Amino acid sequence: LETCSKSNIRIENGFLSESTFTYPLNKQTEYKCKPGYVTADGKTSGLITCLQNGWSAQPVCIKSCDRPVFEKARVKSDGTWFRLNDRLDYECVDGYENRDGRTTGSIVCSQDGWSDKAACYERECSIPEMDPYLNAYPRKETYKVGDVLKFSCSQGRIMVGADSVQCYHFGWSPKLPTCKVKKVKSCALPPELPNGKRKEIHKEEYAHNEVVEYACNPRFLMKGSHKIQCVDGEWTALPVCIEEKRTCGDIPDLDHADIKPSVPPYHHGDSVEFSCREAFTMIGPRFITCISGEWTQPPQCIATDELRKCKWSTLFPPEGKPARRIEYDHSTNKSYQCRGKSEHKHSICINGKWDPKVDCKEDAQIQPCPPPPQIPNARDMTTTVKYQDGEKISILCKENYLIQDAEEIVCKDG
């Protein structure tokens, strides 16, 4: 056999690029797949060769689907193309759901392309069913994820539960409060925390809404809210103290500093103290602490004669006559008053920056956050206590569940 014939080859869903009818021995030629089809290795074209006993292989063009565009969704697969009947699982980003009202879904590569769009839409919360004496504000038809609903009781009734809830991708959380007409009950001694202790002075009785804080023993990590609250005679759920087995590595090097003697290994909660050498000044906390296998940020030792000065502010009272715009040395403490306010504010010069920042912007006070949410498949967290900006809570999953994103949730801007 010295030639191969075009008639001896049939490419389903494809064609030979050249129009030649016969091909000489060892001739290589290209074939192409129709749109929506690819070769076995995922390309739009391939090569075959005329051999002594005929064509090298029967070309194959298989149905394929390109990687779809994801709208507010993410997938674990990093493939760029998919075969017929391949299934692609996707997950909506937080605060979004698919048409079926779920946060996960799948699409299948079919003869006509993908079976559906991998699209997620912003989740909304509707006004929930409430106690008839409970007032909610702001009132709207629908609420976006992140919106906060605040409550008050009418007719002099007493609120039992959280006074605000937040809309999450899984609905409102925590549970809505109720309004009670009778006197609310006080609580007996709060429960003991295994591998932890209460911070407060012990009392015989605790009033409704009173809060108790806990701390874990050294080498133990807290999961859940560190605050529990007395709610009509019952305490909200305790946190859990889990042994943190991760240790920290070597103490980070700090130029121009000495370390107080310490012995490894360094367990969760262990601290190490630095001191700066003569003619150097410390900027930052002098202790670093081992937290879940990582050291906290170390301080700096800066040459004392290189410390930067802080600039004068128009909010400072005049110094001398006429007022002089002077600079202030490191560690200078300045007090000032805002217009119409009787109390004084204080700032300290720390290496060229005032701490806290010198300003009178009190109108935009940062609001506390509603109580933390009860995340699906997480251990019970029934606290009704508000949290301040920057406060964190570690999440602990129920048995047989693994956490997907960050282990901590943080209160941010209310």
C-alpha positions in Angstrom: 0.0 0.0 0.0 1.6 3.3 -1.2 -1.4 5.6 -0.7 -4.3 6.1 1.7 -7.7 7.1 0.5 -10.0 9.8 2.0 -12.9 7.4 1.5 -11.3 4.9 3.9 -11.7 7.2 6.8 -14.9 8.5 8.3 -14.8 11.2 11.0 -18.0 11.5 13.0 -18.5 15.2 14.0 -15.2 16.1 12.2 -13.5 16.4 8.8 -10.1 16.4 7.1 -8.7 19.9 6.7 -7.2 19.2 3.2 -9.4 18.5 0.2 -7.0 15.9 -1.4 -8.6 12.5 -2.1 -5.4 10.4 -1.8 -2.4 10.7 0.5 1.1 9.3 -0.1 2.7 6.9 2.4 3.9 8.6 5.6 2.0 11.8 4.8 0.6 13.5 7.9 -2.6 15.4 7.6 -4.8 17.4 10.0 -8.4 16.8 10.9 -10.7 19.2 12.7 -13.7 18.7 15.0 -17.0 20.5 14.5 -17.8 23.3 17.0 -18.8 21.8 20.4 -16.6 18.7 19.8 -13.0 18.0 20.7 -10.4 15.3 20.2 -9.8 12.7 22.9 -7.1 15.0 24.5 -9.4 18.0 24.5 -8.2 19.8 21.4 -10.2 21.1 18.4 -7.9 19.4 15.9 -5.6 16.4 15.6 -3.2 14.6 13.2 -3.3 11.3 11.4 -0.7 9.6 9.3 -0.9 7.4 6.2 1.0 4.1 7.1 1.8 0.9 5.2 -1.4 -0.8 6.5 -3.6 2.3 6.2 -4.4 5.3 8.4 -2.6 5.4 11.8 -5.8 5.6 13.8 -9.5 6.3 13.4 -10.0 10.0 14.5 -12.5 10.7 17.2 -14.4 13.9 17.9 -16.3 13.7 21.1 -19.0 16.1 22.4 -17.6 18.7 24.8 -18.6 21.6 26.9 -16.3 24.6 27.6 -15.9 25.7 31.2 -19.0 27.8 31.9 -19.0 31.3 33.3 -19.9 31.3 36.9 -22.1 34.0 38.3 -21.6 34.3 42.1 -20.6 30.7 42.3 -17.3 28.7 42.6 -16.3 25.1 41.6 -13.6 22.8 42.8 -12.7 21.5 39.3 -10.0 23.5 37.4 -10.7 21.8 34.0 -11.2 23.9 30.9 -13.4 21.5 29.0 -15.7 18.6 29.9 -16.9 15.4 28.1 -20.5 14.4 27.4 -22.4 13.5 30.6 -19.6 15.0 32.8 -21.1 16.6 36.0 -19.9 19.9 37.4 -20.7 20.7 41.0 -20.8 24.3 42.1 -21.3 26.2 45.3 -22.8 29.7 45.7 -20.7 32.4 47.4 -22.0 33.5 50.8 -25.3 35.3 50.7 -26.4 33.8 47.4 -28.5 30.8 46.3 -29.5 29.1 43.0 -33.0 29.0 41.5 -33.9 26.0 43.7 -33.2 28.0 46.9 -30.1 25.9 47.7 -26.5 27.0 48.1 -25.1 24.1 46.1 -26.0 22.6 42.7 -24.7 20.7 39.7 -24.9 21.0 35.9 -24.3 18.3 33.3 -22.6 18.5 29.9 -25.3 17.3 27.3 -25.6 17.2 23.5 -27.0 20.7 23.6 -24.4 22.1 26.0 -24.7 22.6 29.7 -28.0 21.5 31.3 -28.4 24.8 33.1 -26.6 28.0 34.1 -24.2 27.8 37.0 -25.8 31.0 38.4 -26.5 32.1 42.0 -28.7 35.0 43.0 -28.6 37.2 46.1 -30.3 35.6 49.0 -33.0 37.6 50.8 -34.7 37.3 54.1 -38.4 38.1 54.5 -40.0 39.6 57.6 -40.1 36.6 60.0 -43.1 35.5 62.1 -42.9 37.4 65.4 -44.4 37.7 68.9 -47.5 39.9 68.5 -46.0 42.4 71.1 -42.6 42.6 69.3 -41.9 45.7 67.3 -39.2 45.3 64.5 -37.4 48.1 62.7 -36.6 48.9 60.0 -39.7 47.3 58.4 -39.2 46.3 54.8 -40.6 43.6 52.4 -37.2 41.9 52.0 -33.8 42.2 53.6 -30.4 41.6 52.1 -27.8 39.4 53.6 -26.1 41.4 56.3 -29.1 43.5 57.2 -29.9 43.8 60.9 -33.4 43.8 62.4 -33.8 45.4 65.9 -36.6 44.8 68.3 -38.5 46.4 71.2 -41.5 45.2 73.2 -44.7 47.1 73.5 -47.1 47.6 76.4 -44.4 47.5 79.0 -43.5 43.8 78.3 -40.1 42.5 79.0 -37.9 41.2 76.1 -36.5 37.7 76.5 -33.7 36.9 74.0 -31.6 38.9 71.6 -32.7 42.4 70.9 -31.4 42.2 67.3 -30.9 39.6 64.6 -29.1 39.5 61.3 -30.0 38.2 57.8 -27.5 35.4 56.7 -27.5 33.1 53.7 -29.2 30.5 55.9 -31.8 32.9 57.2 -32.3 35.0 60.4 -30.0 34.4 63.3 -30.0 34.1 66.3 -33.6 33.2 67.2 -36.1 36.0 67.5 -36.9 37.2 71.0 -40.3 37.1 72.7 -42.1 39.6 74.9 -43.1 38.4 78.4 -45.8 40.0 80.5 -44.8 38.4 83.8 -41.7 39.0 85.9 -38.6 37.4 84.4 -36.7 34.8 86.4 -33.2 35.2 87.7 -30.5 32.5 87.3 -28.6 30.4 89.8 -24.8 30.0 89.7 -23.5 29.8 86.1 -22.2 26.3 85.1 -18.5 25.4 85.4 -16.5 25.3 82.2 -14.4 22.1 81.7 -10.7 23.2 81.2 -11.7 26.8 81.8 -12.9 29.3 84.5 -15.3 32.2 85.1 -13.8 35.7 85.1 -16.4 37.3 87.3 -16.7 37.4 91.1 -19.1 34.6 92.2 -22.6 35.6 93.3 -25.5 33.5 94.6 -27.9 34.9 92.0 -27.8 36.6 88.6 -30.5 38.9 87.2 -32.2 38.5 83.8 -29.8 39.7 81.0 -26.7 39.6 83.3 -23.6 38.4 81.5 -20.8 36.1 82.7 -17.4 35.8 80.9 -15.2 32.7 80.7 -11.6 32.1 79.8 -9.9 28.8 78.9 -7.0 27.4 80.9 -3.5 27.6 79.4 -3.0 25.4 76.4 -6.7 25.3 75.7 -8.5 27.1 72.8 -12.0 28.5 73.2 -14.7 27.6 70.6 -17.9 29.5 70.8 -18.9 32.7 72.6 -16.8 33.6 75.7 -19.9 35.3 77.1 -23.1 33.6 78.4 -26.2 35.4 79.5 -29.0 34.8 82.0 -32.2 34.7 80.0 -35.4 34.3 82.0 -33.9 31.8 84.5 -31.7 29.9 82.1 -28.1 30.4 81.0 -27.3 30.4 77.3 -24.9 27.8 75.9 -21.4 27.4 77.3 -18.4 27.6 75.0 -16.0 24.7 74.7 -12.3 24.6 75.7 -10.3 22.3 73.3 -6.7 21.3 73.9 -4.5 23.1 71.3 -1.8 20.7 70.4 0.0 22.9 67.8 3.1 24.5 69.2 5.1 27.5 68.0 8.5 27.3 66.4 11.6 29.4 67.1 11.1 32.8 68.7 11.3 35.4 65.9 14.6 37.4 65.7 14.3 41.0 66.8 17.2 43.3 66.1 18.6 45.2 69.0 16.6 43.2 71.5 17.2 40.6 74.2 14.8 37.8 75.1 14.0 36.8 78.7 15.1 33.1 79.2 12.4 30.6 78.2 12.3 26.9 77.4 10.6 25.4 74.4 8.3 23.8 73.3 6.0 26.8 73.2 2.3 25.8 73.7 -0.8 27.8 72.9 -1.1 30.7 75.4 2.7 30.8 76.3 4.3 34.2 76.2 7.8 35.4 75.7 9.1 38.9 76.8 11.5 41.1 74.8 13.5 44.1 76.1 15.4 46.6 73.9 19.0 47.2 74.4 20.4 50.6 75.6 19.8 53.5 73.3 16.8 51.7 71.7 13.1 52.2 72.3 10.4 49.6 72.0 7.5 50.2 69.7 4.6 47.7 70.3 3.8 45.2 73.1 6.9 43.7 74.8 5.3 40.2 74.9 4.6 37.9 72.0 2.1 35.0 72.5 1.8 31.6 70.9 -1.7 31.4 69.4 -2.7 28.2 67.6 0.9 27.5 66.5 1.7 31.0 65.4 3.5 33.8 67.2 1.7 37.2 67.5 3.3 40.2 65.9 6.6 41.1 67.6 7.5 44.7 68.7 10.3 46.8 67.1 13.4 48.2 68.8 14.2 51.6 67.1 17.2 53.8 67.9 16.0 56.4 70.4 17.6 59.2 68.4 15.8 58.1 65.3 12.2 58.2 66.7 9.9 60.3 64.6 8.1 63.3 66.1 4.3 63.8 65.8 2.8 66.9 64.1 0.7 69.5 65.8 -3.1 69.4 65.4 -5.5 72.2 65.1 -7.6 70.4 67.8 -4.8 71.0 70.4 -5.2 74.0 72.7 -2.9 76.9 71.8 0.6 76.8 73.4 2.1 80.3 74.1 1.1 83.5 72.4 0.9 83.4 69.5 0.1 79.7 69.1 3.1 77.8 67.8 2.8 74.9 65.4 5.4 72.6 67.1 6.3 68.9 66.9 6.0 66.5 69.8 8.5 63.9 70.9 7.7 60.2 71.1 5.6 59.2 74.1 4.2 62.7 74.5 0.6 62.6 75.9 -1.7 65.3 74.6 -5.3 66.1 75.8 -7.8 68.1 73.8 -11.5 68.9 73.8 -14.0 68.6 70.9 -16.4 71.5 70.3 -19.4 71.4 72.6 -18.0 68.5 74.6 -17.0 68.7 78.3 -14.8 65.6 78.5 -11.2 65.5 77.4 -9.8 63.1 74.8 -6.2 61.8 75.0 -3.7 60.7 72.4 0.0 59.5 72.8 2.7 60.1 70.2 4.0 56.7 69.0 7.0 57.1 66.6 5.4 59.8 64.5 1.7 58.8 64.8 -0.9 59.8 67.3 -2.6 56.8 69.1 -5.6 56.9 69.0 -5.9 59.2 66.0 -6.6 62.8 66.9 -10.1 63.7 65.6 -13.6 64.7 66.7 -15.6 62.4 64.5 -17.9 61.1 67.1 -21.1 61.2 65.0 -20.1 58.0 63.2 -19.8 55.8 66.3 -19.3 52.2 65.4 -22.3 50.1 66.4 -22.0 46.8 68.2 -22.9 43.6 66.3 -26.0 41.6 67.0 -25.4 38.3 68.8 -23.4 35.8 66.7 -25.3 33.5 64.4 -26.1 29.9 64.9 -24.3 28.5 61.9 -25.8 25.3 60.4 -24.1 22.1 61.6 -22.0 24.0 64.2 -22.2 23.4 67.9 -24.9 25.3 69.7 -24.2 29.0 70.3 -27.3 30.5 71.9 -25.7 33.6 73.4 -27.8 36.7 73.2 -25.0 39.1 74.0 -23.9 41.9 71.6 -20.3 42.0 70.5 -18.1 45.1 70.0 -16.2 45.9 66.8 -13.2 43.7 66.3 -14.3 41.0 68.7 -13.9 37.4 67.4 -15.6 34.0 68.0 -14.2 30.6 67.0 -16.6 28.1 65.4 -16.7 24.4 66.4 -18.5 22.0 64.0 -20.7 19.2 65.1 -19.3 15.7 64.9 -18.7 14.4 61.3 -18.7 18.0 59.9 -15.6 20.0 58.7 -15.4 23.7 58.6 -15.0 25.1 55.0 -13.9 28.7 55.4 -12.4 30.7 58.2 -12.7 29.2 61.8 -13.4 32.6 63.2 -16.1 35.1 62.7 -15.4 38.8 63.4 -17.7 41.7 64.4 -17.1 44.4 61.8 -18.8 47.8 61.6 -21.9 46.5 63.4 
